[in-house]
Amino acid sequence: MPNLPHLILPRAEFDLPRKKTSFGRPPAREHGSHGRVLARELDEVLDGFRSRPRPLGIDPSLILRVQLNPQAGVDEETWERCGLVLVSVDEKKTLVLFSSDTDLSEFKRRLDAYQQGPPPEQKSAPHQQIFASIDHIGDVRAEDRIGRLLRANGIEDPAAIDDATEYIIDVELWDLGSREANRSKVTEVRRFIEEQAGRVSDDHVGESLVLLRASCTGKVIKDLLKVDYVAVVDLPPKPTLTVSELLDVGIEDLPEVPAPKNGAPGVAVLDTGLTAAHPLIGPAIGGGNHRTPHVGRCLGWPRPRNDGGRPGSLRQRGGVHRVAIIRSSAHPLQRARTERELQV
């Protein structure tokens, strides 16, 4: 960096915090009792998976919901060694995991070893980092798949969906780890919807997003909410204003600009070329000032000469010719007039 004597740059001396490389420490747990709780929860998930009715033509996919302890963590490679694919994690450390092995053989083998406790000459039980980090094991329920916009329309439970009503929906699938597997599931869902007299208008299989848009009845939506690998069913997002609506807005459609509160802050604007007569900002222009010599002295510039622009004149130093005061009110598009003028 060049040495510029007019720029005085302070030098900061401090120690940066050490970067944490661990994934957190699991809480202290008794391996026997905690392992039995997890084994019971896992058996309940598997029993429900095997007995759960599914729509015709939909192959089952084993999806687990695992709640980690807030202070703990398990990396993705560890889950893969357990035969699981991490497909989602949220800020509360709720994980969604997929397994192509519907018996969870490797995961159950490791859980059984954890329950047995530490072998001779070892302090910790095998796989303690995994199972001591887990608070709860469950599955994804149908109501968990209802999206935000459907809930905003009063649908928080599948029973609230009318079977005969026609909907346009977005169906998001879990990313199962490979493009081939994701494409296979998209084809499966598309075939199911079309066999139920619905229509799929588009689908997308990306790096981490698998999505279909379809029109179908409420009865079909209820069936989709039972599909294991469906992540979310929701209404398509709608823009607040379309371009055509914005282009149709005239001056008479603009809101009335109210007066600001007493003591509203003012902002000085230098040479912005703003349109003072604009209906949304015009009432907020408190005043203009062409006293450029005063502005120049405030900014520490040399006193200008009345010589038509020789060195030292403000015209050669950026053409500052207007100062305006804008006072703000509560709404960002609503400003009000004030008679104050910038005095410098």
C-alpha positions as CSV (number, residue, x, y, z in Angstrom):
1,M,0.0,0.0,0.0
2,P,1.5,3.5,-0.9
3,N,2.5,5.8,1.9
4,L,0.0,8.6,1.9
5,P,0.7,11.1,4.7
6,H,-2.7,12.7,4.5
7,L,-4.4,9.4,5.4
8,I,-3.8,8.6,9.0
9,L,-4.6,4.9,9.4
10,P,-4.6,3.5,12.9
11,R,-3.1,0.1,13.4
12,A,-5.2,-2.4,15.3
13,E,-3.4,-4.9,17.5
14,F,-5.5,-7.8,18.7
15,D,-5.7,-11.6,18.7
16,L,-8.3,-13.3,16.6
17,P,-10.3,-16.1,18.3
18,R,-9.1,-19.6,17.6
19,K,-11.2,-21.3,15.0
20,K,-13.1,-24.3,16.4
21,T,-12.6,-27.4,14.4
22,S,-14.7,-29.9,16.5
23,F,-18.3,-30.7,15.9
24,G,-19.3,-30.3,19.6
25,R,-19.2,-32.5,22.6
26,P,-22.1,-34.9,23.2
27,P,-23.7,-34.7,26.7
28,A,-22.8,-37.3,29.3
29,R,-25.2,-40.2,29.0
30,E,-25.5,-43.7,30.4
31,H,-25.0,-45.8,27.4
32,G,-27.2,-48.7,28.5
33,S,-30.4,-46.7,29.3
34,H,-29.9,-44.2,26.5
35,G,-29.2,-46.9,24.0
36,R,-32.4,-48.7,24.9
37,V,-34.4,-45.6,24.4
38,L,-33.0,-45.0,21.0
39,A,-33.4,-48.7,20.0
40,R,-37.1,-48.5,21.0
41,E,-37.7,-45.3,19.0
42,L,-35.9,-46.8,16.0
43,D,-38.1,-50.0,16.2
44,E,-41.2,-47.8,16.3
45,V,-40.0,-45.9,13.2
46,L,-39.3,-49.2,11.3
47,D,-42.7,-50.7,12.3
48,G,-44.5,-47.6,11.1
49,F,-42.5,-47.6,7.9
50,R,-43.4,-51.2,7.1
51,S,-47.1,-50.9,8.0
52,R,-47.8,-47.5,6.5
53,P,-50.2,-47.5,3.5
54,R,-48.8,-45.7,0.4
55,P,-50.3,-44.5,-2.8
56,L,-50.4,-47.1,-5.6
57,G,-47.2,-47.0,-7.7
58,I,-45.1,-45.3,-5.1
59,D,-42.1,-47.3,-3.8
60,P,-41.3,-46.9,-0.1
61,S,-38.2,-44.9,0.9
62,L,-37.0,-44.9,4.5
63,I,-36.7,-41.4,5.9
64,L,-35.6,-40.7,9.5
65,R,-35.9,-37.5,11.5
66,V,-33.1,-37.2,14.1
67,Q,-33.0,-34.5,16.8
68,L,-29.4,-33.8,17.9
69,N,-28.5,-32.3,21.2
70,P,-27.9,-28.5,20.9
71,Q,-24.3,-28.9,22.1
72,A,-23.4,-31.8,19.9
73,G,-22.8,-32.5,16.3
74,V,-22.2,-35.4,13.9
75,D,-20.4,-34.9,10.5
76,E,-21.9,-36.1,7.2
77,E,-19.2,-38.7,6.6
78,T,-20.1,-40.4,10.0
79,W,-23.7,-40.7,8.9
80,E,-22.6,-42.2,5.6
81,R,-20.6,-44.8,7.4
82,C,-23.8,-45.7,9.3
83,G,-25.5,-46.3,5.9
84,L,-27.4,-42.9,6.0
85,V,-27.5,-39.9,3.7
86,L,-28.0,-36.5,5.2
87,V,-30.6,-34.7,3.2
88,S,-31.6,-31.8,5.4
89,V,-30.6,-30.0,8.6
90,D,-32.1,-26.9,10.2
91,E,-31.0,-24.3,12.8
92,K,-32.4,-26.4,15.6
93,K,-30.2,-29.4,14.6
94,T,-33.1,-31.4,13.4
95,L,-31.7,-33.8,10.7
96,V,-33.5,-35.6,8.0
97,L,-31.7,-38.8,6.8
98,F,-32.4,-41.3,4.0
99,S,-31.4,-44.9,3.9
100,S,-31.6,-47.3,1.0
101,D,-31.4,-50.1,3.5
102,T,-34.9,-50.4,4.8
103,D,-33.6,-52.6,7.7
104,L,-31.0,-50.0,8.8
105,S,-28.6,-53.0,9.4
106,E,-25.4,-51.0,9.9
107,F,-27.0,-48.3,12.0
108,K,-28.6,-50.9,14.3
109,R,-25.3,-52.8,14.6
110,R,-23.5,-49.7,15.8
111,L,-26.3,-48.8,18.2
112,D,-26.1,-52.3,19.7
113,A,-22.4,-52.0,20.2
114,Y,-23.0,-48.6,21.9
115,Q,-25.5,-50.2,24.3
116,Q,-23.0,-52.9,25.3
117,G,-20.7,-50.2,26.7
118,P,-16.9,-49.7,26.5
119,P,-14.8,-52.8,25.8
120,P,-11.9,-53.7,28.2
121,E,-9.2,-51.0,28.5
122,Q,-11.4,-48.4,26.9
123,K,-13.2,-45.5,28.7
124,S,-16.0,-44.8,26.2
125,A,-18.6,-46.9,24.5
126,P,-18.2,-47.5,20.8
127,H,-19.8,-44.9,18.5
128,Q,-20.5,-42.6,21.5
129,Q,-20.0,-39.5,19.4
130,I,-23.0,-40.5,17.3
131,F,-25.5,-41.9,19.8
132,A,-24.8,-39.8,22.8
133,S,-25.4,-36.8,20.5
134,I,-28.9,-38.0,19.6
135,D,-31.9,-36.8,21.7
136,H,-34.6,-38.4,19.7
137,I,-35.3,-40.6,16.6
138,G,-38.6,-40.3,14.8
139,D,-40.1,-40.1,11.3
140,V,-41.6,-37.3,9.1
141,R,-45.4,-37.1,9.4
142,A,-47.9,-36.1,6.8
143,E,-48.6,-32.7,8.5
144,D,-44.9,-31.9,8.5
145,R,-45.0,-31.9,4.7
146,I,-47.6,-29.1,4.5
147,G,-46.0,-25.9,3.3
148,R,-46.0,-22.4,4.6
149,L,-48.5,-20.9,2.1
150,L,-51.0,-23.8,2.5
151,R,-50.8,-23.1,6.3
152,A,-51.3,-19.4,5.7
153,N,-54.6,-20.4,3.9
154,G,-55.8,-22.3,7.0
155,I,-54.6,-25.8,6.0
156,E,-52.5,-27.2,8.9
157,D,-53.7,-30.7,8.7
158,P,-54.4,-33.1,5.8
159,A,-58.0,-33.4,6.9
160,A,-58.5,-29.6,6.1
161,I,-57.9,-30.3,2.4
162,D,-61.1,-30.6,0.4
163,D,-60.9,-33.7,-1.8
164,A,-62.7,-32.2,-4.8
165,T,-61.0,-28.8,-5.0
166,E,-58.5,-28.3,-7.8
167,Y,-55.1,-27.0,-6.7
168,I,-51.9,-25.8,-8.4
169,I,-49.1,-27.0,-6.2
170,D,-45.3,-27.3,-5.9
171,V,-44.0,-30.6,-4.7
172,E,-40.5,-30.6,-3.4
173,L,-38.7,-34.0,-2.9
174,W,-35.8,-34.8,-0.6
175,D,-32.5,-34.8,-2.4
176,L,-31.5,-38.5,-2.0
177,G,-27.9,-38.0,-2.9
178,S,-27.7,-38.8,-6.6
179,R,-29.2,-37.3,-9.7
180,E,-30.3,-40.8,-10.9
181,A,-32.2,-41.5,-7.7
182,N,-33.8,-38.0,-7.7
183,R,-34.9,-38.4,-11.4
184,S,-36.3,-41.8,-10.7
185,K,-38.5,-40.3,-7.9
186,V,-39.6,-37.4,-10.0
187,T,-40.7,-39.9,-12.7
188,E,-42.6,-41.9,-10.1
189,V,-44.5,-38.9,-8.7
190,R,-45.2,-37.6,-12.2
191,R,-46.7,-41.0,-13.2
192,F,-48.8,-41.2,-10.1
193,I,-50.3,-37.7,-10.5
194,E,-51.1,-38.2,-14.2
195,E,-52.7,-41.6,-13.4
196,Q,-55.0,-39.7,-11.0
197,A,-56.1,-37.3,-13.8
198,G,-53.8,-34.6,-12.6
199,R,-51.2,-32.8,-14.7
200,V,-47.5,-32.0,-14.2
201,S,-46.6,-28.9,-16.0
202,D,-42.8,-28.8,-15.1
203,D,-40.2,-30.5,-13.1
204,H,-36.6,-29.7,-12.0
205,V,-33.7,-31.9,-10.8
206,G,-30.8,-29.7,-9.7
207,E,-27.8,-30.0,-7.6
208,S,-29.8,-29.7,-4.3
209,L,-33.4,-29.0,-5.4
210,V,-35.9,-31.5,-6.7
211,L,-39.2,-29.9,-7.6
212,L,-42.4,-30.5,-9.6
213,R,-45.3,-28.2,-10.4
214,A,-48.7,-29.9,-10.8
215,S,-52.4,-29.3,-10.9
216,C,-54.5,-31.9,-9.1
217,T,-57.4,-32.4,-6.7
218,G,-57.1,-32.2,-2.9
219,K,-57.4,-36.0,-2.7
220,V,-54.2,-36.4,-4.7
221,I,-52.5,-33.9,-2.4
222,K,-53.5,-36.0,0.6
223,D,-51.9,-39.0,-1.0
224,L,-48.7,-37.0,-1.8
225,L,-48.4,-36.0,1.8
226,K,-48.0,-39.8,2.6
227,V,-45.1,-40.3,0.3
228,D,-41.9,-40.8,2.3
229,Y,-39.6,-38.9,0.0
230,V,-41.8,-35.8,-0.4
231,A,-40.3,-32.9,1.6
232,V,-43.0,-30.2,1.1
233,V,-46.3,-29.7,-0.7
234,D,-47.2,-26.1,-1.1
235,L,-48.9,-23.5,-3.2
236,P,-46.7,-21.7,-5.7
237,P,-45.3,-18.3,-4.6
238,K,-47.1,-15.3,-5.9
239,P,-45.4,-11.9,-6.5
240,T,-46.9,-9.0,-4.6
241,L,-47.0,-6.9,-7.8
242,T,-46.7,-7.9,-11.4
243,V,-44.8,-5.8,-13.9
244,S,-48.0,-5.0,-15.8
245,E,-49.6,-3.7,-12.6
246,L,-46.6,-1.5,-11.8
247,L,-46.7,0.0,-15.3
248,D,-50.3,0.9,-14.9
249,V,-49.7,2.9,-11.8
250,G,-50.4,6.6,-12.4
251,I,-49.8,9.7,-10.3
252,E,-53.4,9.6,-9.0
253,D,-52.8,6.1,-7.7
254,L,-49.9,7.1,-5.4
255,P,-50.6,7.4,-1.7
256,E,-50.9,10.7,0.1
257,V,-47.7,11.7,1.8
258,P,-48.3,12.6,5.5
259,A,-46.4,15.1,7.5
260,P,-43.4,13.7,9.5
261,K,-43.3,13.6,13.2
262,N,-41.8,16.5,15.1
263,G,-38.0,16.0,15.3
264,A,-37.8,13.7,12.3
265,P,-34.1,13.5,11.2
266,G,-32.9,15.4,8.2
267,V,-30.4,14.2,5.6
268,A,-28.2,16.5,3.5
269,V,-28.0,15.5,-0.2
270,L,-25.2,17.0,-2.2
271,D,-25.5,17.4,-6.0
272,T,-27.6,14.2,-6.5
273,G,-29.7,15.4,-9.5
274,L,-32.9,14.4,-7.6
275,T,-36.2,15.5,-9.0
276,A,-37.7,17.8,-6.4
277,A,-41.1,17.7,-8.0
278,H,-41.5,13.9,-7.8
279,P,-44.8,13.2,-6.0
280,L,-43.1,10.6,-3.6
281,I,-40.1,12.7,-2.6
282,G,-41.1,16.2,-3.5
283,P,-43.0,16.8,-0.3
284,A,-40.0,15.7,1.7
285,I,-37.6,18.3,0.3
286,G,-37.2,20.7,3.1
287,G,-35.3,23.3,1.1
288,G,-32.4,23.9,-1.3
289,N,-29.3,26.0,-0.9
290,H,-26.8,27.2,-3.5
291,R,-24.4,28.7,-1.1
292,T,-21.5,26.7,-2.4
293,P,-18.7,28.8,-0.8
294,H,-20.0,28.0,2.6
295,V,-20.2,24.3,1.7
296,G,-16.7,24.4,0.5
297,R,-15.3,25.9,3.7
298,C,-17.2,23.3,5.7
299,L,-15.5,20.6,3.7
300,G,-12.1,22.3,4.1
301,W,-11.7,23.3,0.4
302,P,-9.7,26.4,-0.6
303,R,-11.7,29.6,-0.9
304,P,-12.9,29.9,-4.5
305,R,-12.0,32.8,-6.8
306,N,-14.4,34.8,-8.9
307,D,-12.4,34.0,-12.0
308,G,-14.6,31.8,-14.1
309,G,-13.1,28.5,-13.1
310,R,-9.4,28.9,-12.6
311,P,-7.7,26.5,-10.2
312,G,-9.4,26.6,-6.8
313,S,-12.9,27.2,-8.0
314,L,-15.7,24.9,-6.9
315,R,-16.7,24.3,-10.4
316,Q,-13.5,22.4,-11.0
317,R,-13.9,20.6,-7.7
318,G,-16.9,18.5,-8.5
319,G,-19.6,21.0,-9.3
320,V,-21.3,21.0,-5.9
321,H,-24.2,23.3,-6.5
322,R,-27.2,22.1,-4.5
323,V,-27.9,21.1,-0.9
324,A,-31.3,19.7,0.1
325,I,-32.8,18.6,3.3
326,I,-35.0,15.4,3.3
327,R,-36.9,14.6,6.4
328,S,-38.2,11.0,6.8
329,S,-41.5,9.8,8.1
330,A,-42.6,6.3,9.1
331,H,-43.1,4.8,5.6
332,P,-40.2,4.6,3.2
333,L,-42.3,5.9,0.3
334,Q,-44.0,8.6,2.4
335,R,-42.1,11.8,3.2
336,A,-43.3,15.3,4.2
337,R,-42.3,18.9,3.6
338,T,-40.4,20.9,6.1
339,E,-39.4,24.6,5.8
340,R,-36.0,24.0,7.4
341,E,-33.0,24.9,5.3
342,L,-29.4,23.7,5.7
343,Q,-27.3,26.5,7.1
344,V,-23.6,25.9,6.8
